[in-house]
Amino acid sequence: MARSTGPILAVGTITVVNNVIVNGKDMDWRIPVMTAVAAGGLALFEKGWEDGAVALSYMALISVLFARIDPKVPSPVESFLDWIRK
């Protein structure tokens, strides 16, 4: 498995869990499909520039934690902070 695959799979998992389980939204099947496409694309990109692909996957992981994917759904960090405050 490529070094960039783990962080990209974590991006997809965090997004689905935050949307479906934490915030009760309907499952958006585009997320797992595009996660698989991104993992495959980064694995290919890693053949040419390994450090760049790995850095891009970790930047995506950090971004998904703090950015809202859907404006109506809080980011995972916002959801976690709401859970802590309760």
N, CA and C atoms as an extended XYZ file, in Angstrom:
258
Properties=species:S:1:pos:R:3:atomname:S:1:resname:S:1:resid:I:1 pbc="F F F"
N         0.852       -1.175        0.000 N   MET     1
C         0.000        0.000        0.000 CA  MET     1
C         0.898        1.237        0.000 C   MET     1
N         0.496        2.225       -0.752 N   ALA     2
C         1.249        3.460       -0.855 CA  ALA     2
C         1.170        4.245        0.455 C   ALA     2
N         2.171        5.085        0.699 N   ARG     3
C         2.203        5.864        1.943 CA  ARG     3
C         1.093        6.909        2.001 C   ARG     3
N         0.587        7.319        0.860 N   SER     4
C        -0.473        8.337        0.840 CA  SER     4
C        -1.866        7.739        0.988 C   SER     4
N        -1.988        6.431        0.919 N   THR     5
C        -3.309        5.798        0.946 CA  THR     5
C        -3.986        5.913        2.311 C   THR     5
N        -3.256        5.708        3.375 N   GLY     6
C        -3.827        5.777        4.723 CA  GLY     6
C        -4.464        7.115        5.044 C   GLY     6
N        -3.737        8.218        4.847 N   PRO     7
C        -4.361        9.520        5.124 CA  PRO     7
C        -5.576        9.814        4.250 C   PRO     7
N        -5.551        9.402        2.990 N   ILE     8
C        -6.692        9.661        2.114 CA  ILE     8
C        -7.895        8.824        2.528 C   ILE     8
N        -7.670        7.579        2.923 N   LEU     9
C        -8.778        6.767        3.421 CA  LEU     9
C        -9.330        7.346        4.726 C   LEU     9
N        -8.457        7.927        5.538 N   ALA    10
C        -8.914        8.592        6.759 CA  ALA    10
C        -9.768        9.812        6.425 C   ALA    10
N        -9.421       10.537        5.378 N   VAL    11
C       -10.219       11.684        4.939 CA  VAL    11
C       -11.642       11.252        4.610 C   VAL    11
N       -11.773       10.198        3.822 N   GLY    12
C       -13.096        9.706        3.463 CA  GLY    12
C       -13.874        9.191        4.656 C   GLY    12
N       -13.197        8.459        5.527 N   THR    13
C       -13.860        7.908        6.710 CA  THR    13
C       -14.334        9.010        7.646 C   THR    13
N       -13.491        9.990        7.897 N   ILE    14
C       -13.857       11.098        8.781 CA  ILE    14
C       -15.039       11.870        8.201 C   ILE    14
N       -15.031       12.086        6.904 N   THR    15
C       -16.120       12.822        6.266 CA  THR    15
C       -17.447       12.073        6.383 C   THR    15
N       -17.413       10.771        6.101 N   VAL    16
C       -18.650        9.976        6.176 CA  VAL    16
C       -19.151        9.886        7.612 C   VAL    16
N       -18.260        9.628        8.555 N   VAL    17
C       -18.669        9.511        9.962 CA  VAL    17
C       -19.240       10.837       10.459 C   VAL    17
N       -18.604       11.939       10.115 N   ASN    18
C       -19.094       13.244       10.567 CA  ASN    18
C       -20.469       13.547        9.975 C   ASN    18
N       -20.648       13.257        8.700 N   ASN    19
C       -21.933       13.568        8.063 CA  ASN    19
C       -23.042       12.625        8.505 C   ASN    19
N       -22.788       11.327        8.469 N   VAL    20
C       -23.851       10.338        8.657 CA  VAL    20
C       -24.080       10.017       10.124 C   VAL    20
N       -23.038        9.663       10.839 N   ILE    21
C       -23.208        9.198       12.214 CA  ILE    21
C       -23.356       10.360       13.191 C   ILE    21
N       -22.473       11.331       13.106 N   VAL    22
C       -22.477       12.421       14.084 CA  VAL    22
C       -23.611       13.407       13.831 C   VAL    22
N       -23.831       13.784       12.578 N   ASN    23
C       -24.815       14.825       12.269 CA  ASN    23
C       -26.101       14.306       11.646 C   ASN    23
N       -26.242       13.014       11.449 N   GLY    24
C       -27.492       12.421       11.011 CA  GLY    24
C       -27.935       12.748        9.602 C   GLY    24
N       -27.022       13.055        8.714 N   LYS    25
C       -27.375       13.327        7.316 CA  LYS    25
C       -27.461       12.018        6.546 C   LYS    25
N       -28.063       12.061        5.366 N   ASP    26
C       -28.129       10.887        4.505 CA  ASP    26
C       -26.747       10.573        3.945 C   ASP    26
N       -26.524        9.292        3.666 N   MET    27
C       -25.248        8.850        3.106 CA  MET    27
C       -25.085        9.395        1.699 C   MET    27
N       -23.970       10.056        1.465 N   ASP    28
C       -23.625       10.562        0.138 CA  ASP    28
C       -22.584        9.603       -0.443 C   ASP    28
N       -23.000        8.763       -1.379 N   TRP    29
C       -22.124        7.723       -1.908 CA  TRP    29
C       -21.020        8.275       -2.792 C   TRP    29
N       -21.059        9.550       -3.108 N   ARG    30
C       -19.963       10.134       -3.885 CA  ARG    30
C       -18.688       10.206       -3.055 C   ARG    30
N       -18.820       10.332       -1.746 N   ILE    31
C       -17.638       10.462       -0.891 CA  ILE    31
C       -16.774        9.205       -0.918 C   ILE    31
N       -17.330        7.989       -0.663 N   PRO    32
C       -16.466        6.808       -0.734 CA  PRO    32
C       -15.899        6.543       -2.134 C   PRO    32
N       -16.704        6.827       -3.163 N   VAL    33
C       -16.221        6.605       -4.526 CA  VAL    33
C       -15.056        7.543       -4.838 C   VAL    33
N       -15.214        8.808       -4.522 N   MET    34
C       -14.143        9.762       -4.805 CA  MET    34
C       -12.935        9.568       -3.886 C   MET    34
N       -13.156        9.019       -2.703 N   THR    35
C       -12.029        8.682       -1.835 CA  THR    35
C       -11.183        7.595       -2.484 C   THR    35
N       -11.839        6.594       -3.055 N   ALA    36
C       -11.109        5.528       -3.748 CA  ALA    36
C       -10.367        6.069       -4.968 C   ALA    36
N       -11.012        6.968       -5.701 N   VAL    37
C       -10.355        7.569       -6.865 CA  VAL    37
C        -9.150        8.402       -6.425 C   VAL    37
N        -9.311        9.170       -5.359 N   ALA    38
C        -8.198        9.990       -4.863 CA  ALA    38
C        -7.054        9.116       -4.358 C   ALA    38
N        -7.378        8.025       -3.681 N   ALA    39
C        -6.327        7.124       -3.189 CA  ALA    39
C        -5.566        6.511       -4.359 C   ALA    39
N        -6.283        6.089       -5.379 N   GLY    40
C        -5.615        5.539       -6.561 CA  GLY    40
C        -4.785        6.572       -7.297 C   GLY    40
N        -5.332        7.772       -7.430 N   GLY    41
C        -4.591        8.839       -8.103 CA  GLY    41
C        -3.331        9.231       -7.350 C   GLY    41
N        -3.438        9.319       -6.038 N   LEU    42
C        -2.250        9.665       -5.259 CA  LEU    42
C        -1.230        8.528       -5.252 C   LEU    42
N        -1.696        7.285       -5.302 N   ALA    43
C        -0.756        6.160       -5.391 CA  ALA    43
C         0.022        6.232       -6.702 C   ALA    43
N        -0.653        6.606       -7.790 N   LEU    44
C         0.053        6.781       -9.066 CA  LEU    44
C         0.989        7.989       -9.020 C   LEU    44
N         0.509        9.084       -8.441 N   PHE    45
C         1.327       10.286       -8.312 CA  PHE    45
C         2.565       10.019       -7.455 C   PHE    45
N         2.400        9.112       -6.505 N   GLU    46
C         3.507        8.777       -5.601 CA  GLU    46
C         4.650        8.081       -6.335 C   GLU    46
N         4.356        7.443       -7.458 N   LYS    47
C         5.405        6.801       -8.258 CA  LYS    47
C         6.368        7.838       -8.830 C   LYS    47
N         5.860        9.028       -9.105 N   GLY    48
C         6.701       10.080       -9.661 CA  GLY    48
C         7.327       10.976       -8.611 C   GLY    48
N         6.551       11.339       -7.600 N   TRP    49
C         7.057       12.257       -6.575 CA  TRP    49
C         6.459       11.850       -5.236 C   TRP    49
N         7.133       10.938       -4.577 N   GLU    50
C         6.601       10.330       -3.363 CA  GLU    50
C         6.353       11.346       -2.254 C   GLU    50
N         7.322       12.191       -1.980 N   ASP    51
C         7.162       13.163       -0.892 CA  ASP    51
C         6.020       14.143       -1.149 C   ASP    51
N         5.846       14.554       -2.391 N   GLY    52
C         4.763       15.471       -2.730 CA  GLY    52
C         3.390       14.841       -2.553 C   GLY    52
N         3.246       13.588       -2.956 N   ALA    53
C         1.965       12.894       -2.817 CA  ALA    53
C         1.616       12.680       -1.356 C   ALA    53
N         2.600       12.305       -0.561 N   VAL    54
C         2.351       12.091        0.868 CA  VAL    54
C         2.009       13.407        1.546 C   VAL    54
N         2.719       14.471        1.205 N   ALA    55
C         2.420       15.785        1.784 CA  ALA    55
C         1.017       16.244        1.397 C   ALA    55
N         0.622       16.014        0.152 N   LEU    56
C        -0.719       16.392       -0.298 CA  LEU    56
C        -1.794       15.616        0.453 C   LEU    56
N        -1.545       14.339        0.710 N   SER    57
C        -2.546       13.540        1.431 CA  SER    57
C        -2.691       14.008        2.876 C   SER    57
N        -1.601       14.383        3.514 N   TYR    58
C        -1.699       14.890        4.887 CA  TYR    58
C        -2.320       16.289        4.932 C   TYR    58
N        -2.077       17.105        3.907 N   MET    59
C        -2.743       18.408        3.852 CA  MET    59
C        -4.251       18.239        3.692 C   MET    59
N        -4.654       17.253        2.902 N   ALA    60
C        -6.081       16.973        2.753 CA  ALA    60
C        -6.677       16.503        4.073 C   ALA    60
N        -5.943       15.692        4.817 N   LEU    61
C        -6.419       15.211        6.110 CA  LEU    61
C        -6.610       16.365        7.096 C   LEU    61
N        -5.668       17.246        7.158 N   ILE    62
C        -5.774       18.396        8.065 CA  ILE    62
C        -6.914       19.317        7.618 C   ILE    62
N        -7.046       19.503        6.313 N   SER    63
C        -8.095       20.379        5.799 CA  SER    63
C        -9.483       19.848        6.105 C   SER    63
N        -9.684       18.533        5.968 N   VAL    64
C       -11.016       17.972        6.195 CA  VAL    64
C       -11.407       18.053        7.668 C   VAL    64
N       -10.445       18.127        8.545 N   LEU    65
C       -10.757       18.246        9.972 CA  LEU    65
C       -11.320       19.627       10.319 C   LEU    65
N       -10.844       20.659        9.636 N   PHE    66
C       -11.210       22.022       10.005 CA  PHE    66
C       -12.198       22.685        9.048 C   PHE    66
N       -12.302       22.210        7.814 N   ALA    67
C       -13.154       22.856        6.814 CA  ALA    67
C       -14.498       22.149        6.721 C   ALA    67
N       -15.527       22.918        6.426 N   ARG    68
C       -16.858       22.345        6.213 CA  ARG    68
C       -16.957       21.854        4.772 C   ARG    68
N       -17.341       20.604        4.609 N   ILE    69
C       -17.558       20.055        3.274 CA  ILE    69
C       -18.921       20.512        2.765 C   ILE    69
N       -19.909       20.473        3.636 N   ASP    70
C       -21.259       20.940        3.344 CA  ASP    70
C       -21.511       22.132        4.272 C   ASP    70
N       -21.934       23.280        3.748 N   PRO    71
C       -22.122       24.445        4.610 CA  PRO    71
C       -23.120       24.237        5.750 C   PRO    71
N       -24.038       23.279        5.582 N   LYS    72
C       -25.040       23.024        6.621 CA  LYS    72
C       -24.546       22.078        7.702 C   LYS    72
N       -23.422       21.397        7.462 N   VAL    73
C       -22.899       20.404        8.404 CA  VAL    73
C       -21.611       20.950        9.014 C   VAL    73
N       -21.492       20.967       10.344 N   PRO    74
C       -20.261       21.458       10.954 CA  PRO    74
C       -19.067       20.560       10.631 C   PRO    74
N       -17.899       21.150       10.672 N   SER    75
C       -16.686       20.372       10.433 CA  SER    75
C       -16.491       19.362       11.565 C   SER    75
N       -15.652       18.352       11.362 N   PRO    76
C       -15.422       17.377       12.435 CA  PRO    76
C       -14.914       18.011       13.732 C   PRO    76
N       -14.084       19.014       13.640 N   VAL    77
C       -13.589       19.675       14.848 CA  VAL    77
C       -14.727       20.418       15.543 C   VAL    77
N       -15.588       21.087       14.775 N   GLU    78
C       -16.744       21.762       15.370 CA  GLU    78
C       -17.691       20.764       16.027 C   GLU    78
N       -17.902       19.625       15.373 N   SER    79
C       -18.759       18.587       15.946 CA  SER    79
C       -18.172       18.048       17.248 C   SER    79
N       -16.861       17.848       17.256 N   PHE    80
C       -16.202       17.364       18.465 CA  PHE    80
C       -16.291       18.382       19.595 C   PHE    80
N       -16.115       19.655       19.284 N   LEU    81
C       -16.211       20.686       20.315 CA  LEU    81
C       -17.629       20.790       20.877 C   LEU    81
N       -18.629       20.642       20.013 N   ASP    82
C       -20.016       20.626       20.491 CA  ASP    82
C       -20.256       19.436       21.418 C   ASP    82
N       -19.691       18.289       21.065 N   TRP    83
C       -19.842       17.081       21.896 CA  TRP    83
C       -19.149       17.266       23.257 C   TRP    83
N       -17.988       17.892       23.258 N   ILE    84
C       -17.244       18.123       24.509 CA  ILE    84
C       -18.016       19.073       25.421 C   ILE    84
N       -18.651       20.097       24.850 N   ARG    85
C       -19.352       21.103       25.644 CA  ARG    85
C       -20.626       20.574       26.287 C   ARG    85
N       -21.162       19.462       25.778 N   LYS    86
C       -22.419       18.929       26.320 CA  LYS    86
C       -22.187       18.147       27.573 C   LYS    86
